[in-house]
Amino acid sequence: MKTLDAKLAKIRISKYKPSDFIIADAKDGDMGFGRAAPGPHRAEPRLKTKVEYLSAMADMTKSGLVDIMLVSASSAEALHKGKIFTKSKVTVAIRLNDTTDIWSQRGATYKDTPSHPFRSARIRAASKLADLGLYSVTYSNNVNHDLKSLEAYAAFREEAQKAKMRHFLEVFNPAFDIGLKGADLGSFINDCIVRTLAGVTSQEHPAFLKMQYNGAKSMEELASYDPGHLIVGILGGGRGTTRDTFELASQAEKHGARVALFGRKINFAESPLKLVELMRAVVENELTGSEAVKAYHDHLIKNRLAADRPLAEDIEITDPVLK
């Protein structure tokens, strides 16, 4: 059994322990950032290649530190050919839609306007590579745009059910001003999620959520609503400090999240495998966030890896929602 399925089963029957916390490495960035997705090469003045991006996915999968490897359909196909997941307990998941608000090419301004539904991947082709996919929705508080997004989601669910493709639902905070901030925005997002899924039966219901952490109160409110059925997960957002990474996973878990799906926080780390290893230690209360940052920097020194920030800066919490 894949670790994801075993952990979800425990969560659903209220037998969750911190060791059951689910971690995903979100390496589907090519669906949003394009050529820049693999990130900068650390030894040469260039961007990493697709081959190097795939190698990082393979290394993380082989480590067994994560439960899910989220990738684009083209990456899933390449990894499938390499038989990376043949005997692995890691579940491969494919991003099944790429709405306009994730289009983040260099120089792009698509995030400044409401999201339009769009799908590059085709479920029938993706289902030959994986049985789990990601579908994303962004609510804009605009009836015309939100209606189109929800109609597209309904069509997707019907198609996914026919292809026996399960999915998890990603909900972004809108990147532009919709007239709501802070707790009001968190309440709006929570209500949108519950309202959207209230009319969805278990056959089409998402396995779990991926959403922005809008603070302890918002997380507790949503996570406590229907914990055996509506399982809440968080996305990572920007890289931030190493302390931000550990603190986000820890705080979200303490307030009800059961999944963390981090992209840039893992991909841009000096030592991605060590970062995830320590993230688990923090979630499982073996280390505090500050202790984990110190252990991470000790690892960098021992392995002669250059730190992007000095310890004194990297140990600080910089994300306002975590303070």
Secondary structure, DSSP 8 states (H G I E B T S, - for coil): --HHHHHHHHHHTT---GGG-EEEEEE-GGGTTGGGTT-B-SSSSSB--HHHHHHHHHHHHHHT--SEEEE-HHHHHHHHHTTTTSS-SSEEEEE----GGG---TT--GGGS-------S-HHHHTTT-SEEEEEEE--S-HHHHHHHHHHHHHHHHHHHHTT-EEEEEEE--SS--S--HHHHHHHHHHHHHHHHHT--TTTS-S-EEE----HHHHHHHHTTSTTTS--EEE--S---HHHHHHHHHHHHHTT--EEEESHHHHTSSSHHHHHHHHHHHHTTSS-HHHHHHHHHHHHHHTT---SS-HHHHTS---GGG-
